[in-house]
Amino acid sequence: MTIQTTGVPTSFDERYRAIAARDRRFDGQFITAVRSTGIYCRPSCPARTPRPENVTFYRTSAAAHEAGYRACRRCLPEAVPGTPDWNITHDVAARAMRLITDGVVDRDGVGGLAARLGYSERHLGRLLHAELGAGPLALARAARAQTARALVTGTDLPLADVAFAAGFGSIRQFNDTVAEVYGLTPTALRATRRRAESPGRHDGGTNLTLNLPVREPYDDGVFGFLAARAVDGVETVVGKPGGPWEYSRALALPHGDGLATARWDGRFSVRLALTSLADLPVAVARLRRLFDLDADPAAVDAVLAADPALAPRVAAVPGIRVPGAVDPHEIVIRAMVGQQISVAAARTHLGRLAELGAPLDPPAARDAPDTAPRPARQFPTAAAIAEHGRDHLRGPRRRIESVVAVAGALADGSLVVGPAEDPAELRAALLAQPGIGPWTADYVAMRVLGDPDVLLPRDVALAAGASALGLLPLTPESTAHWSPWRSYAALHLWRTPTRKAF
């Protein structure tokens, strides 16, 4: 039995029907807590459906923890894709969750999180309790518990190293948290992995392979998108439509360089070589954003397929994804360099610029399993582009000066671009920069913020796809029925067969 959806269920009755149906599409979208047992579950838990009067629904596992529930040992509710709400909305709660999953609380404390969002610690705590049922520390603790569960059940990494990688301050804190959240010691939790999920592996040192949960169907076209735009030396892509695919790139992480290889072969896995295991949660969070693993394909496809002109494309490409970003500054520079030129020409220009990137040579990368070929360097920092970009960029002088000026603004902090910025404020800040117009600002919103409702009507390739489907002109009014999924519609239009590459 399945039920139809056009988004995340919000009413009690909708959510109760979802758990009665045991529909896996809702896993990660809300938590079911059962008073008679004291546990919380994912919606698809195979256990007997509890009576309605015993059920309370929560948006986050942290809220269930705060209410005194522990995780179900049978369904392991943490082993699911993330909540799609954080992609759809850009309110304070969603922005805070993006920063928490990126490790801001662990690195900078609640004060650092509040400062990034422009609120006092007390007011931010009130807002998050009202929206999510838990404060910043509880949400960060839940994120650490989720990382710990993934490592305990998904690798053979020594448990002491799991504690460090998950962000716990001590082994005792790790043991106490795991026992409280899951009702099992870490050792007992590891013993459940054979029946719960296929494990990854620990390749030694700071090298790990993990299987990442994804909401299906998952279209592998995001790999093709990245392949068409891969910058020599920074990224490598091997594969073809239908898979398997492997995408490798350098990562600039808080504790040092990293090397990531994402693979899709019917399931999604990632091999990481890190300078420090403490960067593992950050690396995974950024890769999940890059590959849009937390999207809700049922909701997207249901809305877009309702348009007769788009319906054949949705049927041909179910589960389409919008590529995100691991480095917001990189996306800004890429978008500026690629304005009004072909994808191939942009790759050439960016390849020259990439020579400014620092060589990738952390100890972890030297010891990593061979990948052929392997990225050699990081994408250059904004500071490096501001100082030396004129020597490597080619093209109109005005465009070069604009790129260098924006890089300088990014480097000195006068322009702030990140996944948790307010969309309207970010767009205004970008448009105030030299050489940035509406297309660039909207493209950055699509890639960096994960904004699902960006139209890009001035994009030539997108317009060609729209023309082939009889959808011109593209205006906010003519595409209103695609909302809030116009970014996904744009990917369908880019991939409509009218051009050699998208």
Order of alpha helices (4+ residues) and beta strands (2+ residues): alpha-beta-beta-beta-alpha-beta-alpha-alpha-alpha-alpha-alpha-alpha-alpha-alpha-alpha-beta-beta-alpha-beta-beta-beta-beta-alpha-alpha-alpha-alpha-alpha-alpha-alpha-alpha-alpha-alpha-alpha-alpha
